[in-house]
Amino acid sequence: MNLRKLIPLGILTVLCFCRQASSQVNGLQVAAGATAQVFGGKAPVVKVTDAEGNELASIPIEKDPGYFAYSKSANTLYVVHNQKKGEHFISAVNLTTSHVDKQIAVGAGEVVELLVSGDGRRVFAYTAAKVLVNGGTFFYLDGVPFYNRNRCLLPPYEPKITVIDTSSNEVVATYDWFDSFPASHEKNPIFANQLLAADKQGRLIIWSKVMGAKEVDEKLAVFSGSSSKPVAMADTRGYVTAAMFSQDEKLLFAAIKGDKKTEGSLAVLDVEKGTIVNHPLTDHPTRLFRLGSKQEPWILGSEEMQALSETGEPTGRRIPLNRSMRSGENGEASASALLEGLPGETLSLGNDYAAIQINNKHGGSEHKVALVDLKKLQVDAIIPTMSSGEIAGIRTGRFVAAFGLSMATGGAIIFTPNFIRNESLAARPDGRFLFALDVEGHVITVVDVRTATVERRIPVNGSVTKLQVSSDGKHLICYGKRVQQIDLETHSLEN
């Protein structure tokens, strides 16, 4: 077949891969149990539906959406709009009046992310630049750039934080910490930044890395809102993979990936004093979360997870995930099961259990979840959420589509889909049942946690990409182009 005839097929294949992702942004729960979803396309709109799926409001917005965030105290949705020439603005969509209250300029850049303070009184808009790697497009992973010394800023935007008061939608501060780094004064420095957390007092914590020809700086910076410069800074000497406040919000726990294969640390930052204490780890930390009846802090690594105190010190209570621990070590029992994969999304199941999604080395899903007993400190069971036949069918279809794209472009575009997208996890409030969505299979697997068995599988709309339990604890909300609900008592699909 002539190459010119194949090119339209290649373009069509690209559109098939991209159409669903570009037309709608995942929704979230807002006031009074309602759901808000943001749609792009020719007529961008915010749609609000009640707990039964009835439409409450359809609010037009001016341009295609980017990131968005919700302030509960103001009942307002903040939607980023990407402009040409790097300029951006945010629409403050008032969900009480079903009206766009204000458009807020946030400056020049190519990437804008949002973070809301714990009390909902502040929205932080982070503006930065995309970069090139060896002449090609540079991709962001989990909102954080992957490091490569051969990249440069294009165009030369400096990172900036715009602080918005949600009660008035006025810009009350602009944070500029770039000049605080020695490396930033060198020619063409390379930088990366990550918004970590914002507490109820409006303090913002950021991790930054600035690389110059002579200097490399990696720091945690604390902004209080009273100054455009950091009120405290502390060296981390490593990449921060996750962060979480202590319950009193006086300390910030930051998981730091080390340079060696099995090395890392937990940095405990005193937010007021700006001092930092590092606890060495024997595993690369990836996540921080709270589990169980006491909402105990845990740190997750590729080989094990361990409990922390509220001062950030490892307690010695470990659960092996990918390597067997000697029986009786630190008074712990050996695990009855191992993940044989990388731990991903982690979810609390009632008082005594947790669920861990299992991924492969590429970050794709293994279509299995692990049930973890927090009292016995062991993995109780590994539950498949998709059959091997179903996985093979999806991979075959993706390979055929990718091969067609490569042939259509004469090999100019080579796309190898070596993994299937991750699931989304949710659980009933009492932790009795776990719900795992296979995004590619369009099926929700219902797992009985007590018996470690699959109760049923529920087919859902092909556009569903996210699960969330309703605020009243009675329904499982399935977000997609059309919102669907599952009754949490009967496990039946309602619409």
C-alpha positions in Angstrom: 0.0 0.0 0.0 1.2 3.5 -0.8 2.7 5.4 2.1 0.4 8.4 1.4 -2.6 6.2 1.8 -1.3 4.8 5.1 -0.7 8.2 6.7 -4.5 8.9 7.2 -4.7 5.6 8.9 -1.9 6.6 11.2 -3.5 9.9 12.0 -6.8 8.1 12.8 -4.9 5.7 15.1 -3.4 8.6 17.0 -6.9 10.2 17.3 -8.3 6.9 18.6 -5.6 6.8 21.3 -6.0 10.4 22.3 -9.7 11.2 21.9 -11.0 10.0 25.2 -8.2 11.5 27.3 -8.5 15.0 25.7 -12.3 15.4 25.8 -12.9 15.1 29.6 -11.1 15.6 32.9 -11.9 13.3 35.8 -14.6 14.6 38.2 -14.6 15.0 42.0 -17.1 15.2 44.8 -18.1 18.7 45.9 -20.6 20.1 48.4 -23.7 18.2 49.5 -22.6 15.0 47.9 -22.7 16.5 44.4 -20.2 15.6 41.6 -18.4 18.1 39.4 -16.9 17.2 36.1 -14.9 19.4 33.7 -15.3 18.9 29.9 -13.3 20.3 27.0 -13.9 20.4 23.3 -15.9 22.9 21.2 -18.1 23.9 24.2 -16.0 23.6 27.4 -18.3 23.2 30.4 -18.4 22.3 34.1 -21.3 19.9 34.8 -22.6 19.3 38.4 -24.8 16.3 39.2 -26.5 15.2 42.4 -26.1 11.8 44.2 -28.7 10.2 41.9 -27.0 11.4 38.7 -29.4 14.3 38.0 -27.8 17.3 36.4 -27.9 20.3 38.8 -25.9 22.8 36.7 -24.1 23.2 33.4 -21.6 26.1 33.6 -19.9 27.3 30.4 -16.1 28.1 30.7 -14.2 30.1 28.2 -11.4 27.7 27.1 -10.3 24.0 27.2 -9.4 23.1 30.8 -6.1 22.0 32.2 -5.6 21.2 35.9 -8.5 21.9 38.3 -8.9 21.9 42.1 -11.8 22.5 44.5 -12.1 24.7 47.6 -14.7 23.3 50.0 -14.9 26.5 52.1 -15.7 28.7 49.0 -17.6 25.9 47.1 -15.6 27.0 44.1 -13.9 25.0 41.4 -10.6 26.5 40.1 -9.9 25.6 36.5 -6.7 26.3 34.6 -6.8 27.4 31.0 -3.8 27.0 28.8 -3.2 30.0 26.6 -0.9 30.6 23.6 2.5 32.3 24.2 2.6 30.8 27.7 0.0 33.0 29.3 -2.5 31.3 31.6 -5.6 32.2 33.6 -7.8 30.5 36.1 -11.6 30.5 36.1 -13.1 30.6 39.6 -16.4 28.6 39.0 -18.8 29.3 41.8 -20.8 26.1 42.3 -23.3 27.8 44.6 -24.4 30.4 42.0 -23.5 28.3 38.9 -21.4 31.2 37.6 -17.8 32.0 36.8 -17.0 34.7 39.4 -13.7 35.7 38.1 -10.8 35.0 35.7 -7.4 35.2 37.5 -4.2 35.7 35.6 -1.3 33.5 36.8 1.5 34.6 34.6 3.7 33.1 31.9 4.7 29.4 31.7 3.8 26.2 30.0 2.8 24.1 33.0 0.3 25.2 35.7 -0.6 23.0 38.6 -2.9 23.7 41.5 -2.8 22.9 45.3 -5.5 23.9 47.8 -4.6 24.6 51.5 -6.1 22.3 54.2 -8.8 24.8 55.1 -9.6 25.7 51.5 -8.8 29.4 52.1 -5.8 29.5 49.7 -5.2 28.2 46.2 -1.6 27.9 45.0 -0.9 28.0 41.3 2.5 26.8 40.2 3.7 28.1 36.9 6.8 26.6 35.2 8.2 25.7 31.8 8.4 22.6 29.7 11.9 21.6 28.6 13.6 19.7 25.7 15.6 16.6 26.0 18.1 15.9 23.2 15.9 17.9 20.9 12.7 16.0 21.7 9.7 16.7 24.0 10.3 16.3 27.7 7.6 14.5 29.7 6.6 15.1 33.3 6.2 12.1 35.6 3.6 12.6 38.4 3.9 16.3 38.0 7.7 16.2 38.5 10.2 16.4 35.7 12.5 13.5 35.1 16.1 14.7 35.3 18.4 14.8 32.3 21.4 17.1 32.1 21.0 17.5 28.3 17.8 19.5 28.6 17.3 23.3 28.7 14.4 25.6 29.5 12.4 26.6 26.5 11.3 29.3 26.8 13.2 30.7 29.8 10.4 31.0 32.3 11.2 31.1 35.9 9.1 29.1 38.3 6.5 31.1 40.2 3.7 30.5 42.8 0.6 32.7 42.6 -1.4 32.7 45.9 -5.2 33.2 45.6 -7.5 34.0 48.5 -10.6 31.9 47.8 -13.0 34.3 49.7 -12.3 37.1 47.3 -10.5 35.4 44.4 -7.8 38.0 44.7 -4.1 37.4 44.3 -2.6 38.0 47.7 1.0 36.9 47.2 3.5 35.8 44.7 6.4 33.4 45.7 9.7 33.6 44.0 12.3 31.4 45.6 14.6 30.9 42.5 17.1 33.5 43.6 17.6 31.7 46.9 19.7 29.0 45.2 23.4 29.5 44.4 23.1 27.4 41.2 20.3 29.6 39.9 22.8 32.4 39.3 24.8 30.3 36.8 24.2 30.4 33.1 21.3 28.3 31.9 20.6 26.4 35.1 18.3 23.3 35.1 15.5 23.3 37.6 12.7 21.0 38.9 10.1 21.8 41.5 7.3 19.9 43.2 4.4 21.3 45.3 4.3 19.0 48.4 1.7 20.2 50.8 -0.2 23.2 52.1 -1.5 23.3 55.7 -4.5 25.0 57.3 -2.4 28.0 58.2 -1.7 28.6 54.5 1.9 27.6 54.7 3.3 26.0 51.5 6.1 23.5 51.3 8.0 23.0 48.0 10.8 20.7 47.0 13.3 22.2 44.5 16.3 21.1 42.6 18.5 23.5 40.7 21.5 22.3 38.7 24.2 24.6 37.4 27.6 23.8 36.0 29.2 24.1 39.4 26.4 23.9 42.0 23.6 21.4 42.6 21.0 22.4 45.2 18.2 20.2 46.5 16.0 21.8 49.2 12.7 21.9 51.0 11.4 25.5 51.1 8.6 26.8 53.4 6.5 29.8 52.5 4.3 31.5 55.1 2.3 33.9 53.0 3.9 36.9 54.7 6.9 37.1 52.4 7.7 36.4 48.7 10.8 34.6 49.9 11.0 31.3 51.8 10.8 31.6 55.6 12.8 28.4 56.0 14.9 26.1 53.8 16.6 22.8 54.4 18.8 20.6 52.3 17.4 17.2 51.3 20.3 15.7 49.2 17.9 13.6 47.2 14.6 13.5 45.2 11.4 13.8 47.3 9.0 11.0 46.2 6.2 11.8 48.7 5.3 14.1 51.6 2.8 14.3 54.4 2.1 16.4 57.5 2.1 15.1 61.1 -1.4 15.3 62.6 -0.5 18.6 64.4 0.9 20.0 61.2 4.1 21.0 62.9 6.3 18.5 61.0 6.5 17.5 57.4 7.6 14.0 56.5 9.4 13.8 53.2 10.3 10.4 51.6 13.7 10.8 49.8 15.0 8.4 47.1 18.7 7.6 47.5 21.4 7.2 44.9 21.9 3.5 45.5 19.5 0.7 44.5 18.4 -0.1 48.0 18.8 3.2 49.8 16.7 6.1 50.9 15.8 8.3 53.8 12.9 9.9 55.6 13.4 13.7 56.2 11.5 15.2 59.0 11.2 19.0 58.6 10.2 21.3 61.5 8.0 23.7 59.5 8.4 26.6 62.0 12.1 26.3 62.7 13.2 25.1 59.3 15.4 22.4 60.8 15.5 18.9 59.3 16.3 15.4 60.7 17.1 12.5 58.4 16.3 8.8 59.2 18.2 6.4 56.9 16.2 3.6 55.2 17.3 0.4 53.5 14.7 0.7 50.8 13.7 3.3 48.2 10.6 5.0 49.6 7.7 5.8 47.2 4.7 6.8 49.2 3.4 8.1 52.6 -0.1 7.5 53.9 -2.2 6.8 57.0 -3.8 3.5 57.6 -5.9 1.7 60.2 -8.2 2.8 63.1 -5.5 5.1 64.6 -4.6 6.6 61.2 -1.0 5.6 61.8 1.5 7.0 59.3 3.3 4.4 57.1 6.1 4.7 54.5 6.0 2.4 51.5 9.0 1.1 49.6 9.6 -1.4 46.8 10.5 -4.2 49.3 8.6 -3.4 52.5 6.4 -0.9 54.3 6.9 0.2 57.8 5.0 2.2 60.4 6.2 5.7 61.7 5.6 7.6 64.9 4.0 11.1 64.8 7.5 12.5 65.2 8.6 10.7 62.0 10.7 8.0 63.5 10.5 4.4 62.1 8.8 2.2 64.7 10.4 -1.1 63.6 7.0 -2.5 62.6 7.6 -3.7 59.1 5.6 -5.7 56.5 7.7 -7.5 53.9 6.4 -7.0 50.4 9.0 -8.3 48.0 11.5 -10.1 50.1 11.2 -12.7 52.9 12.3 -11.5 56.3 13.9 -14.0 58.7 11.2 -15.5 60.9 11.2 -13.7 64.3 13.2 -10.7 63.1 12.2 -7.8 65.4 9.4 -10.0 66.7 7.7 -10.1 63.3 6.3 -13.1 61.5 7.3 -14.0 57.9 4.8 -12.9 55.2 2.4 -15.5 53.9 2.5 -13.9 50.4 4.7 -11.5 48.4 3.7 -9.0 45.7 6.2 -10.2 43.1 5.8 -6.7 41.6 6.1 -3.1 42.6 3.6 -1.6 45.1 1.3 1.1 43.7 -1.8 2.8 45.0 -2.5 1.9 48.6 -5.9 2.1 50.4 -7.0 1.7 54.0 -9.7 -1.0 54.5 -11.4 -0.4 57.8 -9.4 -0.7 61.0 -7.0 -3.5 60.4 -6.5 -4.0 56.7 -5.1 -2.3 53.6 -5.0 -2.9 49.9 -2.0 -2.4 47.6 -2.2 -2.3 43.8 0.6 -4.3 42.2 2.4 -2.7 39.2 5.2 -3.9 36.9 8.6 -2.3 36.5 7.3 0.0 33.7 4.6 1.4 36.0 1.7 -0.5 34.3 -0.7 -2.7 36.2 -0.2 -6.4 36.9 -4.0 -6.5 37.4 -3.6 -7.8 40.9 -4.2 -6.3 44.4 -2.7 -7.4 47.7 -4.7 -7.6 51.0 -2.5 -6.6 53.9 -3.2 -7.4 57.6 -1.9 -4.5 59.7 -2.1 -6.4 63.0 -0.3 -9.6 61.8 2.1 -7.5 59.7 1.8 -9.6 56.6 0.3 -9.8 53.1 -2.6 -12.2 53.5 -3.6 -12.7 49.8 -3.0 -11.7 46.2 -6.3 -11.2 44.2 -6.3 -11.1 40.4 -8.6 -8.5 39.0 -8.4 -9.6 35.3 -7.9 -13.0 33.7 -4.8 -13.8 31.7 -7.0 -14.2 28.6 -8.4 -10.7 29.1 -4.9 -9.2 29.5 -3.7 -11.0 26.4 -6.6 -9.7 24.3 -6.0 -6.1 25.3 -2.3 -6.3 24.7 -2.9 -7.9 21.3 -5.3 -5.1 20.3 -2.9 -2.4 21.4 0.0 -4.0 19.6 -1.9 -4.2 16.3 -2.9 -0.6 16.6 0.7 0.5 17.4 2.0 -1.6 14.4 -0.5 0.1 12.1 0.6 3.5 13.3 4.3 2.6 12.8 3.6 1.3 9.3 1.4 4.3 8.4 4.2 6.7 9.1 6.9 4.6 7.5 8.5 4.0 10.9 8.8 7.7 11.7 6.5 7.1 14.7 7.2 4.0 16.8 4.8 3.5 19.6 5.2 0.4 21.8 2.4 0.0 24.4 4.2 -2.4 26.7 1.8 -2.0 29.6 -1.9 -1.4 30.3 -3.0 1.6 32.4 -3.4 1.3 36.2 -6.6 0.5 38.0 -8.4 2.8 40.4 -9.2 1.5 43.9 -12.0 2.4 46.3 -13.5 0.7 49.4 -16.7 0.7 51.4 -16.4 2.9 54.6 -16.3 -0.2 56.9 -13.6 -1.8 54.8 -15.6 -5.0 54.2 -15.4 -4.8 50.4 -12.7 -3.5 48.0 -13.5 -2.2 44.5 -10.8 -2.3 41.8 -11.5 -0.7 38.4 -9.6 -2.1 35.4 -9.5 0.9 33.2 -8.7 -1.0 29.9 -11.1 -3.9 30.7 -14.0 -1.5 31.8 -14.9 -3.9 34.7 -15.0 -3.3 38.5 -13.9 -6.3 40.6 -15.6 -6.5 43.9 -13.4 -8.3 46.6 -14.7 -9.6 49.9 -11.9 -8.6 52.2 -12.8 -11.0 55.0 -12.7 -14.1 52.8 -10.1 -12.7 50.3 -12.4 -13.8 47.4 -13.9 -12.1 44.3 -17.6 -11.6 45.0 -18.5 -10.3 41.5 -17.4 -8.3 38.5 -19.4 -5.3 37.3 -19.1 -4.0 33.7 -19.1 -0.2 33.5 -19.0 2.5 30.8 -15.8 2.4 28.7 -15.0 6.0 29.6 -14.9 5.4 33.4 -11.4 6.1 34.8 -11.9 6.9 38.5 -13.8 5.5 41.5 -14.8 7.4 44.6 -17.2 6.6 47.5 -20.0 9.1 47.9 -19.9 11.4 51.0 -22.9 9.5 52.5 -21.1 6.2 52.1 -24.0 4.6 50.2 -22.7 4.7 46.6 -19.6 4.1 44.6 -19.3 7.0 42.0 -17.8 5.9 38.7 -16.4 8.9 36.8 -16.5 9.1 33.0 -18.3 10.9 30.2 -21.5 9.6 31.9 -21.4 9.3 35.7 -22.5 5.9 36.9 -23.2 4.7 40.5 -23.0 1.4 42.3 -25.1 0.7 45.4 -22.6 -0.3 48.1 -25.1 -2.6 49.8 -26.3 -4.6 46.9 -23.3 -4.0 44.6 -25.7 -3.4 41.7 -25.2 -0.8 39.0 -27.9 1.9 39.2 -27.4 3.9 36.0 
